[in-house]
Amino acid sequence: MRLVTTFAEVRRQRRGVVGLVPTMGFFHEGHLSLMKAARADCDTVLVSLFVNPLQFGAGEDLDRYPRDLERDQGLAVAAGVDVLFAPPLEEMYPRTPATAVTVAALSAGLCGPARPGHFSGVATVVAKLLGGLQPQRAYFGRKDAQQLAVIRRLVADLSLPVEVVGCPIIREEDGLALSSRNIYLGGDGRTAAAVLWRALSAAAAGVEGGERRGAALKELVATRVAQQAEARLEYAELVDAEDVEPLEHLDRASFFALAAHVDGVRLIDNVHFWMNEDGRVKSELGVRLDGPSILYGER
Ligand code: AMP
C-alpha cells in the first residue's frame, strides 16, 4: 500500500476500475467494511483520509477529533487498500475555496438545523475528491444516511461519472453503531448509548408488526429513548430515502433517523426500509460485529 499526499500522485497510481472510500480517519470496522466492499469490486482501492474543516461548525470537535495515522495505515494494509491518500490542509485547500457545493433541500431537515453548513462542507469536499481523484465508484455508509442522500443528489445534479455505493451500518455487540466519536463516551455513557439501537429496533419491530405511520413510529422511538435518563433526543423522523422529506406513511424506500445526546456526545443512527414488489416492507438495521448476517426483518 502507498501513502500518498498529493492529488497528482494518486492519479499516477490509478489502475483499472478505481473505488474511492472517503473518510476522516481513526478507522473502525465501519470504515473497514467500506474498504472491503471496494476491494471486492474494484481494481484499485483508494481511501482518502482528511479531517475536513469545512464540515465542522464553530464549537464542534475539529481540534479534538481523534487522529492516528500510523494505526490507520496498518488497518488499511490489512483491508487490502492500494492507496491511502492523506493530504495536508495545503494540498486540499491551497486557497480558501471560493466555490461551495450546497444541496440545499436535502440538507434542511434532520441534522441540518443543529449543524448549519455541515452538509455544504461535506458536499464540497466530496465533489473535490471525486473531481480530483476521478474514481468510477465511491463507497459511503448508510450510518450517515442524510449525507449519503446529499451525495447521491450531488452526483446526479452535476452528472458526475461515478457510481455511489451505499453500505450497511456496522454495529457493536450491543447494537451501538460504530463511530470514531464513540471514544468520547465514558463508561456510563457508552452503556447508555445502546438505547439508540433499542429505540430503532422498536421502530423496526413496529413496522414488522404492521405500523406504517411516521408519527406512531416517532412516538415509539421517543418513548424508548426517554427510558434512558442519560439520553436526550434531538430529532426522530421517518423520511424519504431519496429527498429526505418527512413521510407521514411508510410507503416507499425510506429511513427512520434519530440524533441524541448521550453523556454530552451527539450520536446519530437510523434504520432503513425498502418496499418489496409485493408491498411488504423490509427493514435493515445493519450488521453486528458478533453476527454474520445482516439484521433485517420483513413483513
Ligand atoms: P467518517 O470517517 O466518520 O467521515 O466516515 C467515513 C465513511 O464511513 C462514511 O461513509 C460513513 O458513513 C462510514 N461509516 C461510519 N461509521 C459507519 C458504520 N458504523 N457503519 C458503516 N459505515 C460507517
Boltz pocket constraint, residues with backbone or C-beta under 6 A from the ligand:
constraints:
  - pocket:
      binder: B
      contacts: [[A, 22], [A, 23], [A, 24], [A, 25], [A, 29], [A, 30], [A, 31], [A, 33], [A, 34], [A, 139], [A, 140], [A, 141], [A, 142], [A, 143], [A, 144], [A, 167], [A, 168], [A, 169], [A, 170], [A, 171], [A, 177], [A, 178], [A, 179], [A, 180]]
      max_distance: 6.0
